[in-house]
């Protein structure tokens, strides 16, 4: 989880203290969140805060947690014993797509590979109302990506590596869409037949039994972090 925070910062997806990533503590109802007030490039394994489903900090910390972060992440952790990791961002491209009425458009291959895993949740307010948790979970369903309209992106996974790779693919799809729409040129449309084919292919590739879920890719990203940054996140 600490490595994921560092990688999110390395890729420019962090929003000062405004976003969050969580991971369930195996065999418990607790999960780990970032200290509210530490930048993502400062986070280490020992600085992560353990919380319960009521939002209580388990143990000691000099920092609080982000209450909106607790609402969003606890929604998933409380509802599913499968999705152990939740990643939420406020990136420029992710927010741009989240604010578009059409959402993610099927005009490029990266987007088409994601569309079979994407759901939407309408904006309500800053996520402080715990009643919203049920609606978040219902909208997410069995998908891996939730576009929080007018807000940002959220991905889930059985592991932190899976949640990270879903976000990496989704963020790239959003960046492509923003770039394509900014050109002011006629867009070459993808036929509905090809759209359906690529979505089905992607379910086989990235789905539960697919050959490209996250494993080797996540391990490569951790190696990249250690080469280009440091290993102090392990402390």
N, C-alpha and C positions, 0 to 999 in steps of 0.2 A: 504493500500500500504506500509506503514512504517513497519507494522508487517511482510509483505511478504519479505521485504529486510532483516529483522532480521532472518527470518526462512531460507532464502536462505543461509545466512552466517552460521547459525547453522548447516546446512546440508553439508557445505563445497563446495557449488556450486559457491561461489563468486570468482572473479578474480581481487583482489585488487579493482581498479576503472574501470576495463575494460568491465564490463557487465552492464545491465540496465533492469529495469522493469518500465512499464508505466501504467497509468490508466487515462481514460477520466474523465474530470470534468463533472458531469451530466448536461445536458441541454446546453452545450457550445461546441465550437470547440477547446477548450483548453485541454491539458493533462498534467499530472504531471510526472516529471522525477527526478532522483537522482542528487544531486549536484556533479559535477565532481571534486573529490578531497576529498570527505568524504568516509570512509570505510562503508561497509554495516552495520556493527554493531554499527555505530555512528548515523545512520539516524533516525530521528524522523519525526512525521507528519508535524511539522512546518518548517522543513528544506527542504522539497520537493519543487521543482521549477516548476512553472506553465509556460508552453510555448504554443505558437500558432502554426498553421500549417506552418508558414514561419520560424520557429525556433527562434522567438523573445521571450525573457523572459518577462513574464507579471508580473509586480510587481518588488520587489527588492530582490537581493540575493548577498552574498559575493562570490559566486561560479559561474562558467560557467556551461554549460551542455556539455556532450560528443557529438561532432558533428556527429560521426558515429552512436551513439545511436539515435540521432534525425532522421537520414535518415531511419533507420530500423523501428522505432516505428511509425513515422509519416506516413509511407507507409500504415500501417494497419489502423491507426486511420482515415486517410483521405479517405480511400476506403470503410470502413464499419462502419455503425452506430450500428452494432451488437457486434462486438468484441471490448469491452471497455478496455480490459487488454491485455498487451503483455509482455512476460517474455523471456529474452534471456540470455543464459549461455555459458561459455567456459570450461566446466568440462573436466576432463581427459577422462572419458568413453565416453561422448558425442562427443568430438573431435575425439576420436579413431574411432567411428562408422561413423562419418561424413567424415573421410578420407578413409574409405573402399569403394571400387568400388561397392560392393553389397549393401551397406547401412545396414539397419536393417534386420537381417536374421530371418527366421521363424523357429528357432530351440528351442524355449522355450515358455511356456505359456504366460509369461509377454509380450514378443515381439508380439505374435500372437494377444493379446488383443489390441495392439497399431496399428497394420498394417493397419487397416481400416480407420485410422485417420491421416496417415503420408504422407507428400509430400516432395519434394526435390527442392532445389534451388542451381544451380551451382555457384561456387565461381567466383567472378569477381575481387575484390580488397578490400582494406579497404573501408567500406561503406560510402564514402564521396560524391559519384556521385548521385545526386537526380534522375537522369534518371533510376537508378536501382530500384527505388521504385515500378514502374509499374510492373517490372518483378517479384519482390518479391510477390506482391499481386496476380499476375496471377498464380504463382507457388503454392502459399498457397491455393487458391481456397476456398472451404468450409471446408477444413481440420482444425484440431486443432493443429497439430504439423508440423513444417517445419524443416527438416534437412538442415542446411546451409553447404553445402559440403566444406570440408577443413577448417571449421570455428567453428561450434558449433550447438546448438539447439535453437529453438524458439517455444514457445507455445502461444496460444491465448485463450481468453475466454470472456464470457459475463460479468464475474466478476473476481476480482483478485483471489478469491478462486478457481475458475475453472481453470484459467491459471496455478496456482501453482500446483494443483493436476495433471494436464496433464504433467507438467514438472517432478513431482515426479515419476509418472508411467514410463515416457519415460527414465528418468535417470536410474531407476532400470533396465529397459530392456537393456539399453546400458551396464551397469555394468555386467549384466549376460552374455551378448555376449562376452565382453572382457575376462571375467573369463573362459567361455567355450572354446574359441579359444586358450587361453593360456595353456590349459592342454596338448595339443599335443596328444590327444587320438581321436579315431574314434568317430564321433558324431552320436547319434541315431537320424535319420531323422524323421520328422513328416509327415505323409501322406498328400497329397494334399487335400484329402477329409476332413481330420481333420482340416487342415489349414483353408479351406473355412468355415467349421462349426464354429470354434472358432471366426473367424473374424465376421461372421454374428451374433453370440451370443453377441459379444462385442459391436456391433453397437446398439443392443437392450438395453444392460446394461448401456453403457456410453454415448449413443447418446442423442439427444435433449430431448426426453421424458423418458430417462432411469432412473432407480431407484438409480443409483450410479453415479451421475454427480460430485458433489463436496461438497454440503451443510454441512452435518454432519461431513465429514472428515476435511474440512477447519476449522470449529469451534473447532474441537478437536486439530488441529495443533496450533491455537491461544492460546488455554488453555495450551498446552504444552510449548509454548513460555513463557507465563506468569509464569508458575511454575518453569521452569528451567533457565530463564534469568531474565527478569524484565518487567515492564510495562512502562518504560520511553519512549518507542517508541510512546506512545500516545500523548506526549507533543507537 
